[in-house]
Amino acid sequence: MTQILVTPDSLQEALDKASAGDRIQLQAGRYDGVYTISRRRGTEHNKIVIEPAQDTDPTDCQISQRMTAEEFRPKSNRLAQSSLDLGYSFPGLYPWIDDARLRVFRCEHVTVRGLCFRQSWPTHIFIDASRDVVVQDCRFEDATFCIGAFGPTTRDILVERCTWTQDIVPNRIWHQIPWHRIHGATVDTAGDYRLFDGDFFRSNEISGGVTIRHCKIKAAFNAIHGYNTSLQAPLNRDFNIYQNSFEQIRDNVFEPEDGASNWWFHHNDLVDVHKWFSIECVTRGPMFIFSNIGSFRTWQGSDPLPGDTDENTGGAVFKALKKATDAKGPFDRLNVFHNSFLTRSAYIKKGLLPGMNHLNNAVSYSPSSGEPPRTKGFFGSVEKAEYRKRFTSSWQKWNIRFDGDVIGFPAFAQELNQPMYPLGADIVECDPMFIGQGRNAADFELAANSPARTASIPMHLQLPSSQWSSNGGDNVGALQGPPGSPTSNRFPGPSFAPTLAKLDYETFMGS
């Protein structure tokens, strides 16, 4: 192991010469350049590490373009318009995601640890054609894209114990900036905020093997977003997202796009998210969403900027594939089980989620004090004239199942009695009786007399290479144990099961 102390003037040279076991340590200084580590190889046990020097505060060696959001905003709007002029189908900064402060290209076994990134646009870290890249204990502020990843040979990425606040102005992205100003189909170069139309982790056509854990993402537009526009089955696989917190996310937290397989999202906390799970895949392998808690504290878009309005304030828990004609298939099971959700919006407004297997979830509806309900139905509008706009009722055709859930929701009793929705025999139309209003994890404890206590039904799930079963008799929802149990006592669920085979370096670099 070799320690290499660097300054802003010598960092790039050290990256160019890095080898297995090198610890490149940043001393205090202004690291305002663009840095690239290219074609460097560590080993599994002797990684190349980029980190602050010992006794150096990360803020004293931060990697930064030194450009505020207000300074970058006009350029971001012009770039979004340029993307349309260049022929892209939707405006955005994604064509320039590789314009990053730190680029990792064609490398193996590289760790970025303990650094501070801020005031950089559009991207902090971009990973291309690389394997076994770790981003650990880093603090991020600003940026359209916090971490970008690209290419079919990119795989095995670990992001852990990181924080990202995309908009450092408190409450602005959640309450004040209208949704269309960030992600509308047309661009207003004077009035938009396109600089925020990005993600904490955004990948495009990567193999997968992505683990994101113990991170805190706040005041951002999107969180985890993976594309597979080519619809190649080997791509966009094995995402394991767990024990993270997401707060004030103005669009989506969980968003596999196009085609994806074996995405797991479990033991996470969500507070104030517009549409929690966006699953518009046209083909999909198995997915697992379990042991999460989610709630609203305040309404999105409740205080729009002067002279503006925001029509995207309803939200939903699930955003589904819009049209049956878009469903290319095949579709494996979308397993959603043992979650505790307190929502103020529709659960699924419209569309279809092929293969949805919705079991043993506790769902409660709780509008803010003094506010009228903003939705009339669990599956969308309950008005007969609008039934065609609701979530699909063709459950047998699309292999959809809801059973064992305890659901307290306006008009759900009416939906329960609708023959158009073949809900399972063990669905309970009753509030699960959380003891609080979702302000913290403890609020999701079930009251002593809750109908959800010890009421779960047995489950049998197909994992990628095995089967997993639960005998039932647990609490419905995420939190387990008798009254007063620790909030960490959540339903354990199955262990993550990867599908990607381990590759040696020569196979990786030659692919």
N, C-alpha and C positions, 0 to 999 in steps of 0.2 A: 504494500500500500504506500503510495507516494502522495504527499501533500504538496500542492502547487498553489502558492499565494499569487493572486492576480489583482490587477488594477483595471480600470476601464480601458487603458491603452493596451493591456496584455491579455485580456480575456480571450479574444478571438484566436490569438496565436496558441494559447493553451488548449482551446477546443480543437484546433487543427491537428495538434500532436497527441491528443489524449489516447491513452491505452488502458488496458484492464488494470483495475486497482487504483487508478488516479483519482484523487479527491481535489477537484478544482475549487478553490476557496476564494470568494470575493471579499476583498477588503473594502473599507468605506470609500465611496466615490460616486460619481454620476454615471451610471451605466445607461446611457441614452442612445446607444447604437442599435443596430440589428445584428444579432449573433446567430451563427449557424454551427452546429456540430454535424459533420457529414462523414459517412462511411467509416465510423469508428466502432470498435467492437470491445465491449467488456466481456466478462464471463458471468455465469450464474452466481458464482460466489465471490467474484472480484469485479464489481460493477464500476463503471465510470460515474462519479458523483459530482454534481455541481451544487455548491452550497455556500452559505456565508462563512467567512473566516471565524475561527473561534473568538468569542468575546466581541463579535461585531453584530450590532443590532441590525436585523434584516432591513429596517427602514433606512439605514445609513448606506446600504448598498443596493437599493431598489433598482429594478430594471424598469425603465419608464421612458416613454416618448415625451413626457412632460407637456401633454396636451390635454386640456380639460374637455369635459363633455360639451360645454358651451362653444368651445373653439372648434371642435370637430363636427358639430351638428350640421352646419351648412354644407360641408363637404360630403357628409354621409347622405344627405338628401340628393345632392347632385349625382353621387355614385349610384344610388338607387334608381334614379331616372336613367342613368347611363346603361344600367343592366337591361332595361327595356329597349333602349336604342340599339343595343348589341344583339337583341333577339332572344333574350331570356324570357321565359313565360311569365315570371312574376318578379316584381321589383325587390331588390335587396342587395346586401353587401357580400353575399356568399361567393360571388366570383373572385373576390379578393381576400378570402379567408386565409390564404397562405402568406399574406402580408403581416407577419408576426415579429415580435421582438426577439423570440427565441425559436429557432427552427431545428428540428431533429430529423435528419434525412439519412435514410439507409443505414441505420445504426442498430445495434443490439446491446441490451443490458446497460441502459443509461438511467440514472436517477437524478431528478431535479428535486432538491430538498431544502425546505426552510427559507425560501426566497420570498421577496415581496415584489409584486408586479402591480403597477397602477399607471393611470393616465396614458394608456397605450391603445391605439385603434388601428385597424379593427380587431386585431387578435393578439393575445399574449403568447401562447405556445402553439406551434403547429407541428404535428408529427406525420411524417410521410415515409412510406416504405420501410418502416422500422418495427422492431419486435422487442418485447420486454422493456417497456419504458414506464418508469415510476415517477409520478408527480406527488410529492409527499410533504405535508406540513407547510404548504405555501399559502400566502395571503394574497388574494386578488381583489382589485377594485377596478371599476370601469371596464371598457372593452365591449365590442359587439359580441365577439366569440372569446370565451375564456381559454378553452382548449379545443383545437381542431385536429382531426385525424383523417388521413386520406390513403386510399389505395388498397388493393387486395392482398398485398404482402404486409400490411400493417395489422398487428395483432398483439395480444397479451399486454394490455395497458392497465396499470393500477393507479387510481387516483384516490388518495386517502388523507383524511384529517386536513382538508383544505377548506378555506372560506372564500366566498365570492359575493360581493355586493356590486351589482352591475350599475345601479344608479345610486350615487351616494347622497342625493338630495332626499331626505326622509319623505316617504309616502307619495312622492311624485309619480312614479311609474304605476303605482297601484290605484291611487285616487284621482290624479289630476290629468295625466296625458291620455286622451282618448285612444282606444285600441286601434282605430283606423289610422291614427297619426304614426303608428309604429309599423303596422302590417297591412294597411289597406292596399287594394289592387291598383290604385292610381296614386301618383306622387305629387305632393304639393311641396316644391323645393323651398318655399318660404316657411311653411307652417308645420312640416312633419318632424318626427323624431326617429328617423330610420337608423340612427346609431345604436338603438336598443333592440333592433330586430335580429336577435342572435340567441346564443345558448351557452350554458355552462360547459357542456361537452357536445360537440357536433361532429359526427363522422359521416363519411361518404365512401361507400363501396369498400369498406375494410372487412377483413376476415372476421374480426371480433375478439372474443376473449377479453372483454372489458369489465373490470371491477371498479365500482365507485362506492366508497364506504366512509362513514364517519365524517361527512362533509356538511357544511352549512351554506346553503344558497339562499340569498335574500334579495328582494327588490330587483328582480330580473324578469325578462320576458319569457324565456323558455329555460328548461333545465337539461334534460337528457334527450338527444335527438339524433337518430341514426338512419341514414338513407341507404337504399339499395335499389336505385332506379333501373339497373340492369336486370333485376329480379333473379340473379344467380343464387341458387340454393346454398352454395358454400359461404356466402357473404352475410354480414350483419347478424352474427350468431353469438350466443353465449355472453350476454350482458347480465351481470350480477350486481344489483343496486340495492344496498341495504344499510340500515342504521344511519341514514342521513336525515337532515331537516330541511324543509323547503318552506319559505314564507314569502308572501306577497309576490307570487309568480303570475304575471299578467296574462299568460296564455296557458301553456301546458308544462307539466313536470315530466311525463313519461310519453315519448313519442317515437315509436318505431315506424318508419315510413316504407312504403312500397312493398317490400318483402322482408321478413325477419323471422328468426326462429330462436327459441330457448332464451327468451328474455325473462329475467326474474326481478321482481320488485317487492321487497319484504322488509318488515320491521322499520319502516320509515315513518316520519311525522310530517304532515302537511297542514299548513295553516294559511288561509287566504290564497287560494289558487283558482283561476278562472275556470278552466276545464282540466281536470286532474289527469286523466288518462286519455290521450288521443291515439286511437288504434284504427287507422284508416288503411291498414295493409290490404292489398289486393290478393296476396297470398301469404300464408303464415304457418310457421311451425308452432310447437307448444309454447305457452307462456304461463307464468305463475305470478299472481299478485296476492299476497297474503300477509297477515299480521301487521297491517298498517293502520294508523289512526289519522283521520283527517277532519278538519273543521274550518268554519268561517268565524272570524271575529268582526270584520267590517266588510262593507260592500265595495267591490271594485267600481271605479269610475264614478264615485259618489260626489266628487268635487271637481268637475272638469274645469280646465283652464278658461278664463274669460272669453266669451264669444264662441265657445266650442260646445259640442254635445257628444255624448258617448252612447251609442246604441248597443254596444257589446258589454252589457253588465249582467246578463242573466247567468251565464255559465252552466256547467253541468259536471257531473262526476266522470262520465264517460262520453267521449266524442267518437262516434262510430263511422264506419264506411257509409257514404251517403246513398249510393244507388246499388241495387242488386246487379245491374249490368256491368258495374266496375269490378265485381268479384271474380277474379280469374281462377282462384283456388290452386292447389288444394288448401284446406284449412284444418289445422289440428286444434286441440282444445285450448281455450283461453280460460284458465283456471283462476277464479276469483273467490277466495275463501278466508274465513276468519278475520275479516277486517271490521273496524269500528269507525263509522262515518257519521258525522253530524253535518248535514248540508242545508243550504237555504235555496237550492236551485233544483231543477229537474235532475233525475238520476241519469237517464239517457233520453235525450229529446227526440231523436229521430235516427233513421238509418238502420244498419244491421251489424251485428258482431257475430259472425259465424263461429260456431263451436263454443260459445260462452257457457261456462260451467260455474254457476254462481251459487255457492253453498255456504251456509253457516255464517253469514255476515249480519252485523247489527247496524241498522241504518235508522237515523232519527232526523226529523226535519224541525229546524228551529229558527224562524225568522228573528231578526233583531227586535228588541223591545220597541214597540210603537210603530213598527213597519208592517205594511200589509204583505202577505205572501206574494212572491214573484213568480210562482208557478202553480199550476193546478193539478199536475199529474206527474207520477213517477216516471212514466214512459212518454211524456210529452202532453200535449193538450188532451183534455178529456171531452172536448166538444166533438160530437159525431161528425160534423162537417169537416173536421180537420183530422180524422182518423188516418187518412192516407199519409199525413205528415209525421205520424208517430213512429216510435221504434217498431220494427217489423213484428208482426204477429205470426209469421211463418216459422215457428220454432222447430217443428219437426223437420222441415226442409233444411234449415240451417243448423240443426243439431244444437239448439239452445236449451238450457235447463236452469231454472231458478228453484231452489229447494233448501229447506232448513234455515232460511233467513228469518230474522225478526225485524219487521219493517214498520215504523210508525211514520206515516206520510199523509198529507192531505189527499183525499180522494182515493187512497190506495185500496180501501175496502171496495170502492166501486170498481176499480180495475181488477181486484181479486175475483170479483163476480162476473167479469166479462169473459165469455167463452173464447174470445179472440186471443186471450193470453192463458195458455195451459200451465199455470203455476203449479209447483209441486204440492203434494198433500201435506207436507210438513212446514209450509210457509205459515208464519204467524203474523197476522195483521194487528200489531200492537207496538207501542213505543218500547224500545229496549230498556228504557229507564237508566240512562247514564246519570251519574250523581251530579254532574256539572254541565257547563255549556261549552266544553271543548277549549277552555283557556290553556290547559296543560294536560299532560298525559293522565294525571290523577282523575281528571274530570270524566274519563271514559270508563272508570270503574262502574260496574253494574250495581244497582241498588240491591239490597238483600232480598227483596221480593220480586226482582226482575224476572219476567218470563224467559229471558235469555240464559239464565243460570242453569248450567249442566244440561242444556237442551240440544246440543249439537247432534246432528245425524251422522252416521258412518260415512266415510269418504274412501274412495278407491281411485287413485290417480296414476296415470301412465307417465313415468319419467322418461327421459331420453333412452335409457338402457335398462330400466327396471320398473317395478311397480311400488307404490307407496300407499299405505292404508292408515286410516284412523278409525278407531272403534266407536267414536261418538261419545256422548255424555260429558263433553267439555262445555265450557261457556261458549255460547254463540258470540262472535266478535273476536277482537284481538286479545283483550286482557283476560287472564285466567286466574284461578284460585278463589278462595272464599273472600268475603268482604275484608278490606284492610290489607290485601296482599300487595307486595311491591309492584309498581307500575312497570317494572322491567320484566315481570312475569307474563310474557306474551306467548301466544300459541306458537310452538317451535316450528312446526311444519317440516317438510322434507329438506334435506341437505342439497345444496346446489350440485347439479350433475352436468359437467361440461360435455360438449360433443366434439370440440376441436382436438385433433391429435397433436401431441407434442412433436415439434420439428427440431432437427439438428440444424446447425448454422448453415451448413453447405446447402441443404435442401431449401432453407429459407432464402438465402441470397441468390440461389439459382432459379427461384421461381419467378 
